[in-house]
Amino acid sequence: MIKLLALDMDGTLLNEAKEIPQAHITAIHQAIEKGVKLVLCTGRPLFGVLPYYKKLGLDLQNEYVIVNNGCSTHQTSDWGLVDWQELSPADIEYLYDLAEKSDVQLTLFDEEHYFVLGGKPNEIIEN
């Protein structure tokens, strides 16, 4: 028996137009009606998930979303973080230096901000 459905968004839940096909919405609701828990999982930040969660028409109080490539888990009842670890200023300095000296891309975020450091100039990052 399936108890949990963890769905990636881009390329799985969403089509090439970044929309949720009606067939997917119907299937998700059928699964939920049978007691399956739904967890949306994505590399997107939380603000990149919220419109899709609403589009699914879900009114679930004790469900979760996993965002930022697994870095954050939020409970859908209040969208609060379930758990987190803060970086020290020394950690941030080390990672910033690493991003500056290599092709490593550093993503920093909190509940209100989202920053991307490093990477190639003029590179477009889709959310």
N, CA, C and O atoms as CSV, one atom per row, in Angstrom:
chain,resi,resn,atom,element,x,y,z
A,1,MET,N,N,0.841,-1.183,0.000
A,1,MET,CA,C,0.000,0.000,0.000
A,1,MET,C,C,0.885,1.245,0.000
A,1,MET,O,O,1.820,1.350,0.794
A,2,ILE,N,N,0.591,2.166,-0.876
A,2,ILE,CA,C,1.330,3.430,-0.950
A,2,ILE,C,C,0.819,4.352,0.139
A,2,ILE,O,O,-0.386,4.567,0.268
A,3,LYS,N,N,1.755,4.905,0.934
A,3,LYS,CA,C,1.377,5.794,2.019
A,3,LYS,C,C,1.781,7.239,1.769
A,3,LYS,O,O,1.184,8.161,2.326
A,4,LEU,N,N,2.808,7.439,0.921
A,4,LEU,CA,C,3.315,8.783,0.684
A,4,LEU,C,C,3.703,8.930,-0.784
A,4,LEU,O,O,4.310,8.039,-1.378
A,5,LEU,N,N,3.342,10.059,-1.341
A,5,LEU,CA,C,3.690,10.384,-2.716
A,5,LEU,C,C,4.571,11.628,-2.683
A,5,LEU,O,O,4.091,12.726,-2.401
A,6,ALA,N,N,5.851,11.457,-2.970
A,6,ALA,CA,C,6.789,12.585,-3.026
A,6,ALA,C,C,6.967,12.935,-4.495
A,6,ALA,O,O,7.497,12.143,-5.274
A,7,LEU,N,N,6.520,14.132,-4.863
A,7,LEU,CA,C,6.523,14.540,-6.264
A,7,LEU,C,C,7.513,15.652,-6.528
A,7,LEU,O,O,7.458,16.710,-5.901
A,8,ASP,N,N,8.419,15.409,-7.460
A,8,ASP,CA,C,9.266,16.468,-7.988
A,8,ASP,C,C,8.366,17.383,-8.814
A,8,ASP,O,O,7.334,16.944,-9.321
A,9,MET,N,N,8.742,18.624,-8.948
A,9,MET,CA,C,7.894,19.550,-9.694
A,9,MET,C,C,8.311,19.676,-11.156
A,9,MET,O,O,7.579,19.236,-12.042
A,10,ASP,N,N,9.465,20.263,-11.419
A,10,ASP,CA,C,9.880,20.545,-12.792
A,10,ASP,C,C,10.216,19.262,-13.529
A,10,ASP,O,O,11.094,18.505,-13.114
A,11,GLY,N,N,9.507,19.024,-14.629
A,11,GLY,CA,C,9.736,17.843,-15.426
A,11,GLY,C,C,8.969,16.618,-14.954
A,11,GLY,O,O,9.017,15.575,-15.605
A,12,THR,N,N,8.267,16.725,-13.840
A,12,THR,CA,C,7.469,15.608,-13.329
A,12,THR,C,C,6.028,16.064,-13.135
A,12,THR,O,O,5.151,15.696,-13.918
A,13,LEU,N,N,5.779,16.849,-12.115
A,13,LEU,CA,C,4.433,17.383,-11.881
A,13,LEU,C,C,4.068,18.410,-12.945
A,13,LEU,O,O,2.941,18.427,-13.439
A,14,LEU,N,N,5.026,19.264,-13.294
A,14,LEU,CA,C,4.773,20.343,-14.253
A,14,LEU,C,C,5.149,19.910,-15.664
A,14,LEU,O,O,6.107,19.163,-15.862
A,15,ASN,N,N,4.390,20.385,-16.633
A,15,ASN,CA,C,4.734,20.115,-18.031
A,15,ASN,C,C,5.753,21.150,-18.507
A,15,ASN,O,O,6.232,21.961,-17.715
A,16,GLU,N,N,6.081,21.124,-19.794
A,16,GLU,CA,C,7.091,22.048,-20.328
A,16,GLU,C,C,6.673,23.508,-20.231
A,16,GLU,O,O,7.526,24.395,-20.211
A,17,ALA,N,N,5.372,23.767,-20.170
A,17,ALA,CA,C,4.859,25.138,-20.032
A,17,ALA,C,C,4.788,25.566,-18.568
A,17,ALA,O,O,4.242,26.625,-18.258
A,18,LYS,N,N,5.337,24.744,-17.661
A,18,LYS,CA,C,5.342,25.015,-16.217
A,18,LYS,C,C,3.927,25.066,-15.646
A,18,LYS,O,O,3.634,25.842,-14.736
A,19,GLU,N,N,3.051,24.214,-16.205
A,19,GLU,CA,C,1.668,24.112,-15.744
A,19,GLU,C,C,1.426,22.702,-15.228
A,19,GLU,O,O,2.130,21.763,-15.601
A,20,ILE,N,N,0.415,22.563,-14.359
A,20,ILE,CA,C,0.030,21.247,-13.861
A,20,ILE,C,C,-1.125,20.743,-14.733
A,20,ILE,O,O,-2.206,21.331,-14.719
A,21,PRO,N,N,-0.912,19.671,-15.485
A,21,PRO,CA,C,-2.013,19.131,-16.283
A,21,PRO,C,C,-3.180,18.677,-15.396
A,21,PRO,O,O,-2.971,18.190,-14.285
A,22,GLN,N,N,-4.387,18.839,-15.890
A,22,GLN,CA,C,-5.580,18.459,-15.118
A,22,GLN,C,C,-5.541,16.987,-14.726
A,22,GLN,O,O,-6.002,16.623,-13.645
A,23,ALA,N,N,-5.003,16.149,-15.581
A,23,ALA,CA,C,-4.913,14.715,-15.257
A,23,ALA,C,C,-4.073,14.487,-14.005
A,23,ALA,O,O,-4.380,13.602,-13.205
A,24,HIS,N,N,-3.024,15.272,-13.831
A,24,HIS,CA,C,-2.187,15.145,-12.629
A,24,HIS,C,C,-2.961,15.580,-11.395
A,24,HIS,O,O,-2.897,14.927,-10.354
A,25,ILE,N,N,-3.695,16.685,-11.510
A,25,ILE,CA,C,-4.491,17.184,-10.379
A,25,ILE,C,C,-5.507,16.131,-9.962
A,25,ILE,O,O,-5.669,15.852,-8.774
A,26,THR,N,N,-6.184,15.551,-10.932
A,26,THR,CA,C,-7.190,14.522,-10.649
A,26,THR,C,C,-6.558,13.319,-9.964
A,26,THR,O,O,-7.092,12.820,-8.973
A,27,ALA,N,N,-5.431,12.849,-10.480
A,27,ALA,CA,C,-4.751,11.684,-9.900
A,27,ALA,C,C,-4.286,11.959,-8.474
A,27,ALA,O,O,-4.386,11.093,-7.605
A,28,ILE,N,N,-3.780,13.159,-8.239
A,28,ILE,CA,C,-3.326,13.526,-6.889
A,28,ILE,C,C,-4.496,13.520,-5.919
A,28,ILE,O,O,-4.374,13.003,-4.808
A,29,HIS,N,N,-5.622,14.084,-6.320
A,29,HIS,CA,C,-6.794,14.101,-5.443
A,29,HIS,C,C,-7.325,12.691,-5.199
A,29,HIS,O,O,-7.786,12.393,-4.097
A,30,GLN,N,N,-7.270,11.834,-6.186
A,30,GLN,CA,C,-7.690,10.440,-5.999
A,30,GLN,C,C,-6.792,9.740,-4.985
A,30,GLN,O,O,-7.270,8.993,-4.131
A,31,ALA,N,N,-5.494,9.986,-5.084
A,31,ALA,CA,C,-4.556,9.373,-4.134
A,31,ALA,C,C,-4.815,9.875,-2.714
A,31,ALA,O,O,-4.832,9.089,-1.766
A,32,ILE,N,N,-5.014,11.177,-2.573
A,32,ILE,CA,C,-5.253,11.760,-1.251
A,32,ILE,C,C,-6.543,11.198,-0.641
A,32,ILE,O,O,-6.601,10.918,0.556
A,33,GLU,N,N,-7.565,11.039,-1.470
A,33,GLU,CA,C,-8.837,10.475,-0.988
A,33,GLU,C,C,-8.659,9.057,-0.464
A,33,GLU,O,O,-9.451,8.597,0.358
A,34,LYS,N,N,-7.628,8.359,-0.930
A,34,LYS,CA,C,-7.340,7.002,-0.467
A,34,LYS,C,C,-6.363,6.986,0.707
A,34,LYS,O,O,-5.910,5.923,1.131
A,35,GLY,N,N,-6.038,8.182,1.232
A,35,GLY,CA,C,-5.181,8.264,2.415
A,35,GLY,C,C,-3.703,8.454,2.141
A,35,GLY,O,O,-2.896,8.391,3.069
A,36,VAL,N,N,-3.325,8.685,0.891
A,36,VAL,CA,C,-1.912,8.884,0.554
A,36,VAL,C,C,-1.507,10.313,0.939
A,36,VAL,O,O,-2.215,11.271,0.630
A,37,LYS,N,N,-0.383,10.440,1.606
A,37,LYS,CA,C,0.168,11.753,1.950
A,37,LYS,C,C,0.912,12.304,0.745
A,37,LYS,O,O,1.552,11.547,0.015
A,38,LEU,N,N,0.838,13.602,0.528
A,38,LEU,CA,C,1.514,14.254,-0.588
A,38,LEU,C,C,2.617,15.161,-0.070
A,38,LEU,O,O,2.400,15.952,0.849
A,39,VAL,N,N,3.804,15.044,-0.663
A,39,VAL,CA,C,4.918,15.935,-0.360
A,39,VAL,C,C,5.475,16.430,-1.693
A,39,VAL,O,O,5.985,15.642,-2.489
A,40,LEU,N,N,5.375,17.738,-1.932
A,40,LEU,CA,C,6.008,18.315,-3.112
A,40,LEU,C,C,7.475,18.517,-2.798
A,40,LEU,O,O,7.817,19.029,-1.732
A,41,CYS,N,N,8.350,18.119,-3.714
A,41,CYS,CA,C,9.798,18.204,-3.535
A,41,CYS,C,C,10.380,18.942,-4.735
A,41,CYS,O,O,10.043,18.634,-5.878
A,42,THR,N,N,11.254,19.918,-4.480
A,42,THR,CA,C,11.748,20.723,-5.587
A,42,THR,C,C,13.036,21.451,-5.234
A,42,THR,O,O,13.384,21.604,-4.064
A,43,GLY,N,N,13.716,21.883,-6.244
A,43,GLY,CA,C,14.866,22.758,-6.064
A,43,GLY,C,C,14.438,24.206,-5.910
A,43,GLY,O,O,15.249,25.067,-5.570
A,44,ARG,N,N,13.180,24.471,-6.157
A,44,ARG,CA,C,12.662,25.837,-6.050
A,44,ARG,C,C,12.618,26.303,-4.595
A,44,ARG,O,O,12.552,25.486,-3.677
A,45,PRO,N,N,12.655,27.625,-4.393
A,45,PRO,CA,C,12.415,28.155,-3.049
A,45,PRO,C,C,10.918,28.069,-2.739
A,45,PRO,O,O,10.113,27.798,-3.630
A,46,LEU,N,N,10.553,28.296,-1.500
A,46,LEU,CA,C,9.156,28.178,-1.083
A,46,LEU,C,C,8.224,29.036,-1.936
A,46,LEU,O,O,7.144,28.581,-2.314
A,47,PHE,N,N,8.626,30.276,-2.247
A,47,PHE,CA,C,7.738,31.140,-3.031
A,47,PHE,C,C,7.515,30.598,-4.441
A,47,PHE,O,O,6.571,31.012,-5.114
A,48,GLY,N,N,8.355,29.690,-4.893
A,48,GLY,CA,C,8.169,29.058,-6.191
A,48,GLY,C,C,7.241,27.850,-6.146
A,48,GLY,O,O,6.898,27.288,-7.187
A,49,VAL,N,N,6.835,27.450,-4.946
A,49,VAL,CA,C,5.951,26.307,-4.759
A,49,VAL,C,C,4.520,26.749,-4.444
A,49,VAL,O,O,3.561,26.107,-4.872
A,50,LEU,N,N,4.383,27.825,-3.709
A,50,LEU,CA,C,3.071,28.235,-3.204
A,50,LEU,C,C,1.992,28.364,-4.278
A,50,LEU,O,O,0.889,27.861,-4.065
A,51,PRO,N,N,2.249,29.011,-5.422
A,51,PRO,CA,C,1.177,29.114,-6.429
A,51,PRO,C,C,0.723,27.747,-6.947
A,51,PRO,O,O,-0.458,27.560,-7.240
A,52,TYR,N,N,1.635,26.805,-7.062
A,52,TYR,CA,C,1.291,25.469,-7.550
A,52,TYR,C,C,0.519,24.681,-6.491
A,52,TYR,O,O,-0.396,23.922,-6.812
A,53,TYR,N,N,0.891,24.867,-5.248
A,53,TYR,CA,C,0.174,24.209,-4.166
A,53,TYR,C,C,-1.273,24.672,-4.169
A,53,TYR,O,O,-2.194,23.873,-4.004
A,54,LYS,N,N,-1.461,25.974,-4.359
A,54,LYS,CA,C,-2.821,26.524,-4.425
A,54,LYS,C,C,-3.553,26.009,-5.657
A,54,LYS,O,O,-4.743,25.705,-5.587
A,55,LYS,N,N,-2.855,25.909,-6.780
A,55,LYS,CA,C,-3.452,25.416,-8.021
A,55,LYS,C,C,-3.944,23.982,-7.856
A,55,LYS,O,O,-4.940,23.592,-8.464
A,56,LEU,N,N,-3.256,23.203,-7.043
A,56,LEU,CA,C,-3.686,21.831,-6.787
A,56,LEU,C,C,-4.971,21.781,-5.969
A,56,LEU,O,O,-5.621,20.739,-5.895
A,57,GLY,N,N,-5.341,22.911,-5.352
A,57,GLY,CA,C,-6.572,22.952,-4.572
A,57,GLY,C,C,-6.487,22.144,-3.297
A,57,GLY,O,O,-7.472,21.551,-2.857
A,58,LEU,N,N,-5.319,22.122,-2.715
A,58,LEU,CA,C,-5.114,21.337,-1.501
A,58,LEU,C,C,-5.356,22.185,-0.270
A,58,LEU,O,O,-4.892,23.322,-0.176
A,59,ASP,N,N,-6.082,21.620,0.663
A,59,ASP,CA,C,-6.338,22.287,1.932
A,59,ASP,C,C,-5.908,21.342,3.043
A,59,ASP,O,O,-6.696,20.971,3.913
A,60,LEU,N,N,-4.652,20.967,2.990
A,60,LEU,CA,C,-4.131,19.981,3.923
A,60,LEU,C,C,-3.366,20.671,5.036
A,60,LEU,O,O,-2.519,21.524,4.773
A,61,GLN,N,N,-3.653,20.314,6.258
A,61,GLN,CA,C,-3.066,21.004,7.391
A,61,GLN,C,C,-1.752,20.402,7.878
A,61,GLN,O,O,-0.905,21.131,8.395
A,62,ASN,N,N,-1.567,19.138,7.734
A,62,ASN,CA,C,-0.373,18.501,8.279
A,62,ASN,C,C,0.436,17.803,7.205
A,62,ASN,O,O,0.846,16.654,7.366
A,63,GLU,N,N,0.660,18.503,6.116
A,63,GLU,CA,C,1.468,17.999,5.028
A,63,GLU,C,C,2.759,18.810,4.977
A,63,GLU,O,O,2.941,19.766,5.731
A,64,TYR,N,N,3.639,18.413,4.083
A,64,TYR,CA,C,4.939,19.056,4.002
A,64,TYR,C,C,5.321,19.336,2.559
A,64,TYR,O,O,4.822,18.697,1.632
A,65,VAL,N,N,6.213,20.304,2.383
A,65,VAL,CA,C,6.886,20.526,1.113
A,65,VAL,C,C,8.374,20.565,1.408
A,65,VAL,O,O,8.807,21.095,2.431
A,66,ILE,N,N,9.149,19.996,0.496
A,66,ILE,CA,C,10.605,20.004,0.615
A,66,ILE,C,C,11.110,20.887,-0.513
A,66,ILE,O,O,10.856,20.606,-1.684
A,67,VAL,N,N,11.826,21.960,-0.166
A,67,VAL,CA,C,12.245,22.956,-1.144
A,67,VAL,C,C,13.749,23.183,-1.088
A,67,VAL,O,O,14.448,22.598,-0.261
A,68,ASN,N,N,14.234,24.037,-1.976
A,68,ASN,CA,C,15.652,24.397,-2.023
A,68,ASN,C,C,16.555,23.168,-2.124
A,68,ASN,O,O,17.550,23.044,-1.411
A,69,ASN,N,N,16.177,22.259,-3.033
A,69,ASN,CA,C,16.944,21.027,-3.243
A,69,ASN,C,C,17.157,20.225,-1.965
A,69,ASN,O,O,18.225,19.652,-1.749
A,70,GLY,N,N,16.142,20.192,-1.133
A,70,GLY,CA,C,16.215,19.397,0.087
A,70,GLY,C,C,16.737,20.133,1.301
A,70,GLY,O,O,16.856,19.544,2.375
A,71,CYS,N,N,17.052,21.417,1.154
A,71,CYS,CA,C,17.613,22.174,2.271
A,71,CYS,C,C,16.566,22.604,3.293
A,71,CYS,O,O,16.906,22.876,4.444
A,72,SER,N,N,15.301,22.670,2.890
A,72,SER,CA,C,14.251,23.147,3.792
A,72,SER,C,C,13.017,22.271,3.692
A,72,SER,O,O,12.622,21.850,2.604
A,73,THR,N,N,12.421,22.004,4.830
A,73,THR,CA,C,11.138,21.320,4.889
A,73,THR,C,C,10.173,22.243,5.611
A,73,THR,O,O,10.442,22.698,6.722
A,74,HIS,N,N,9.037,22.515,4.962
A,74,HIS,CA,C,8.019,23.396,5.540
A,74,HIS,C,C,6.738,22.616,5.767
A,74,HIS,O,O,6.355,21.779,4.950
A,75,GLN,N,N,6.075,22.897,6.884
A,75,GLN,CA,C,4.771,22.304,7.145
A,75,GLN,C,C,3.716,23.201,6.512
A,75,GLN,O,O,3.770,24.421,6.663
A,76,THR,N,N,2.759,22.610,5.805
A,76,THR,CA,C,1.795,23.395,5.041
A,76,THR,C,C,0.750,24.099,5.901
A,76,THR,O,O,0.061,24.997,5.415
A,77,SER,N,N,0.621,23.716,7.147
A,77,SER,CA,C,-0.394,24.357,7.992
A,77,SER,C,C,-0.098,25.831,8.222
A,77,SER,O,O,-1.021,26.642,8.299
A,78,ASP,N,N,1.189,26.190,8.334
A,78,ASP,CA,C,1.558,27.600,8.539
A,78,ASP,C,C,2.762,28.013,7.698
A,78,ASP,O,O,3.240,29.142,7.813
A,79,TRP,N,N,3.252,27.112,6.860
A,79,TRP,CA,C,4.405,27.302,5.984
A,79,TRP,C,C,5.686,27.568,6.771
A,79,TRP,O,O,6.663,28.070,6.216
A,80,GLY,N,N,5.686,27.236,8.049
A,80,GLY,CA,C,6.879,27.409,8.866
A,80,GLY,C,C,7.900,26.313,8.600
A,80,GLY,O,O,7.558,25.206,8.184
A,81,LEU,N,N,9.161,26.646,8.851
A,81,LEU,CA,C,10.244,25.672,8.726
A,81,LEU,C,C,10.105,24.603,9.798
A,81,LEU,O,O,9.807,24.908,10.953
A,82,VAL,N,N,10.320,23.365,9.418
A,82,VAL,CA,C,10.259,22.271,10.375
A,82,VAL,C,C,11.549,22.228,11.187
A,82,VAL,O,O,11.515,22.062,12.407
A,83,ASP,N,N,12.677,22.376,10.514
A,83,ASP,CA,C,13.972,22.350,11.189
A,83,ASP,C,C,14.977,23.063,10.296
A,83,ASP,O,O,14.787,23.131,9.081
A,84,TRP,N,N,16.038,23.593,10.882
A,84,TRP,CA,C,17.051,24.260,10.086
A,84,TRP,C,C,18.346,24.361,10.871
A,84,TRP,O,O,18.377,24.190,12.090
A,85,GLN,N,N,19.410,24.642,10.141
A,85,GLN,CA,C,20.718,24.905,10.725
A,85,GLN,C,C,21.204,26.228,10.164
A,85,GLN,O,O,21.187,26.435,8.951
A,86,GLU,N,N,21.630,27.108,11.025
A,86,GLU,CA,C,22.162,28.389,10.572
A,86,GLU,C,C,23.654,28.259,10.325
A,86,GLU,O,O,24.350,27.516,11.017
A,87,LEU,N,N,24.137,28.992,9.327
A,87,LEU,CA,C,25.568,29.042,9.062
A,87,LEU,C,C,26.207,30.136,9.904
A,87,LEU,O,O,25.610,31.186,10.141
A,88,SER,N,N,27.411,29.879,10.347
A,88,SER,CA,C,28.155,30.897,11.092
A,88,SER,C,C,28.734,31.890,10.082
A,88,SER,O,O,28.838,31.563,8.900
A,89,PRO,N,N,29.108,33.084,10.516
A,89,PRO,CA,C,29.773,34.019,9.606
A,89,PRO,C,C,31.020,33.412,8.966
A,89,PRO,O,O,31.304,33.680,7.799
A,90,ALA,N,N,31.769,32.595,9.714
A,90,ALA,CA,C,32.962,31.940,9.145
A,90,ALA,C,C,32.570,30.954,8.045
A,90,ALA,O,O,33.259,30.856,7.030
A,91,ASP,N,N,31.465,30.222,8.239
A,91,ASP,CA,C,30.978,29.305,7.206
A,91,ASP,C,C,30.631,30.074,5.928
A,91,ASP,O,O,30.984,29.646,4.829
A,92,ILE,N,N,29.955,31.183,6.070
A,92,ILE,CA,C,29.535,31.980,4.912
A,92,ILE,C,C,30.750,32.543,4.188
A,92,ILE,O,O,30.796,32.542,2.958
A,93,GLU,N,N,31.725,33.020,4.936
A,93,GLU,CA,C,32.948,33.544,4.315
A,93,GLU,C,C,33.671,32.446,3.533
A,93,GLU,O,O,34.138,32.683,2.419
A,94,TYR,N,N,33.763,31.254,4.107
A,94,TYR,CA,C,34.421,30.135,3.433
A,94,TYR,C,C,33.691,29.789,2.138
A,94,TYR,O,O,34.325,29.625,1.095
A,95,LEU,N,N,32.375,29.678,2.196
A,95,LEU,CA,C,31.588,29.317,1.019
A,95,LEU,C,C,31.619,30.403,-0.045
A,95,LEU,O,O,31.661,30.107,-1.239
A,96,TYR,N,N,31.598,31.662,0.386
A,96,TYR,CA,C,31.680,32.769,-0.564
A,96,TYR,C,C,33.020,32.723,-1.300
A,96,TYR,O,O,33.071,32.890,-2.519
A,97,ASP,N,N,34.096,32.497,-0.559
A,97,ASP,CA,C,35.426,32.398,-1.164
A,97,ASP,C,C,35.475,31.237,-2.156
A,97,ASP,O,O,36.052,31.363,-3.235
A,98,LEU,N,N,34.878,30.125,-1.794
A,98,LEU,CA,C,34.829,28.968,-2.678
A,98,LEU,C,C,34.059,29.301,-3.965
A,98,LEU,O,O,34.485,28.922,-5.056
A,99,ALA,N,N,32.945,29.999,-3.841
A,99,ALA,CA,C,32.146,30.368,-5.014
A,99,ALA,C,C,32.890,31.340,-5.914
A,99,ALA,O,O,32.766,31.279,-7.137
A,100,GLU,N,N,33.650,32.220,-5.322
A,100,GLU,CA,C,34.412,33.202,-6.100
A,100,GLU,C,C,35.567,32.567,-6.868
A,100,GLU,O,O,35.926,33.039,-7.947
A,101,LYS,N,N,36.151,31.503,-6.323
A,101,LYS,CA,C,37.340,30.899,-6.919
A,101,LYS,C,C,37.039,29.689,-7.802
A,101,LYS,O,O,37.963,29.079,-8.341
A,102,SER,N,N,35.777,29.334,-7.957
A,102,SER,CA,C,35.443,28.148,-8.736
A,102,SER,C,C,34.095,28.357,-9.431
A,102,SER,O,O,33.515,29.441,-9.372
A,103,ASP,N,N,33.615,27.314,-10.081
A,103,ASP,CA,C,32.301,27.370,-10.725
A,103,ASP,C,C,31.171,27.001,-9.766
A,103,ASP,O,O,30.022,26.847,-10.181
A,104,VAL,N,N,31.500,26.861,-8.496
A,104,VAL,CA,C,30.489,26.511,-7.504
A,104,VAL,C,C,29.525,27.682,-7.341
A,104,VAL,O,O,29.938,28.840,-7.282
A,105,GLN,N,N,28.252,27.366,-7.272
A,105,GLN,CA,C,27.228,28.385,-7.065
A,105,GLN,C,C,26.714,28.257,-5.632
A,105,GLN,O,O,26.398,27.158,-5.177
A,106,LEU,N,N,26.634,29.355,-4.941
A,106,LEU,CA,C,26.211,29.371,-3.548
A,106,LEU,C,C,24.836,30.020,-3.460
A,106,LEU,O,O,24.640,31.142,-3.927
A,107,THR,N,N,23.897,29.316,-2.866
A,107,THR,CA,C,22.549,29.840,-2.678
A,107,THR,C,C,22.318,30.021,-1.195
A,107,THR,O,O,22.439,29.073,-0.419
A,108,LEU,N,N,21.987,31.231,-0.804
A,108,LEU,CA,C,21.686,31.554,0.596
A,108,LEU,C,C,20.243,32.020,0.669
A,108,LEU,O,O,19.771,32.743,-0.208
A,109,PHE,N,N,19.549,31.607,1.710
A,109,PHE,CA,C,18.166,32.028,1.830
A,109,PHE,C,C,17.740,32.016,3.288
A,109,PHE,O,O,18.317,31.325,4.129
A,110,ASP,N,N,16.722,32.796,3.551
A,110,ASP,CA,C,16.006,32.715,4.809
A,110,ASP,C,C,14.524,32.778,4.435
A,110,ASP,O,O,14.182,32.553,3.274
A,111,GLU,N,N,13.661,33.070,5.359
A,111,GLU,CA,C,12.241,33.048,5.052
A,111,GLU,C,C,11.802,34.197,4.148
A,111,GLU,O,O,10.706,34.151,3.589
A,112,GLU,N,N,12.632,35.222,3.993
A,112,GLU,CA,C,12.232,36.374,3.191
A,112,GLU,C,C,13.180,36.696,2.036
A,112,GLU,O,O,12.821,37.483,1.160
A,113,HIS,N,N,14.370,36.114,2.008
A,113,HIS,CA,C,15.374,36.480,1.015
A,113,HIS,C,C,15.931,35.232,0.325
A,113,HIS,O,O,15.930,34.134,0.882
A,114,TYR,N,N,16.405,35.441,-0.904
A,114,TYR,CA,C,16.984,34.360,-1.691
A,114,TYR,C,C,18.118,34.952,-2.509
A,114,TYR,O,O,17.874,35.781,-3.385
A,115,PHE,N,N,19.352,34.544,-2.243
A,115,PHE,CA,C,20.521,35.082,-2.921
A,115,PHE,C,C,21.294,33.957,-3.605
A,115,PHE,O,O,21.425,32.861,-3.061
A,116,VAL,N,N,21.801,34.241,-4.796
A,116,VAL,CA,C,22.649,33.294,-5.509
A,116,VAL,C,C,23.972,33.989,-5.782
A,116,VAL,O,O,24.004,35.052,-6.404
A,117,LEU,N,N,25.064,33.393,-5.319
A,117,LEU,CA,C,26.400,33.940,-5.513
A,117,LEU,C,C,27.219,32.964,-6.341
A,117,LEU,O,O,27.075,31.747,-6.224
A,118,GLY,N,N,28.074,33.520,-7.170
A,118,GLY,CA,C,28.930,32.673,-7.985
A,118,GLY,C,C,28.234,32.275,-9.262
A,118,GLY,O,O,27.248,32.891,-9.666
A,119,GLY,N,N,28.744,31.256,-9.886
A,119,GLY,CA,C,28.190,30.829,-11.168
A,119,GLY,C,C,28.731,31.683,-12.294
A,119,GLY,O,O,29.587,32.541,-12.079
A,120,LYS,N,N,28.236,31.449,-13.482
A,120,LYS,CA,C,28.703,32.173,-14.652
A,120,LYS,C,C,27.962,33.503,-14.791
A,120,LYS,O,O,26.758,33.563,-14.542
A,121,PRO,N,N,28.667,34.579,-15.189
A,121,PRO,CA,C,27.992,35.865,-15.398
A,121,PRO,C,C,26.912,35.737,-16.460
A,121,PRO,O,O,27.053,34.987,-17.426
A,122,ASN,N,N,25.835,36.480,-16.265
A,122,ASN,CA,C,24.709,36.527,-17.195
A,122,ASN,C,C,23.969,35.201,-17.340
A,122,ASN,O,O,23.176,35.026,-18.265
A,123,GLU,N,N,24.228,34.268,-16.426
A,123,GLU,CA,C,23.533,33.001,-16.472
A,123,GLU,C,C,22.131,33.206,-15.912
A,123,GLU,O,O,21.959,33.842,-14.872
A,124,ILE,N,N,21.143,32.674,-16.595
A,124,ILE,CA,C,19.763,32.802,-16.154
A,124,ILE,C,C,19.423,31.600,-15.302
A,124,ILE,O,O,19.639,30.458,-15.709
A,125,ILE,N,N,18.890,31.856,-14.115
A,125,ILE,CA,C,18.498,30.794,-13.203
A,125,ILE,C,C,16.990,30.805,-13.141
A,125,ILE,O,O,16.391,31.791,-12.713
A,126,GLU,N,N,16.367,29.713,-13.566
A,126,GLU,CA,C,14.904,29.625,-13.544
A,126,GLU,C,C,14.431,29.211,-12.180
A,126,GLU,O,O,15.049,28.379,-11.515
A,127,ASN,N,N,13.317,29.805,-11.762
A,127,ASN,CA,C,12.653,29.401,-10.509
A,127,ASN,C,C,11.393,28.681,-10.840
A,127,ASN,O,O,10.673,28.251,-9.938
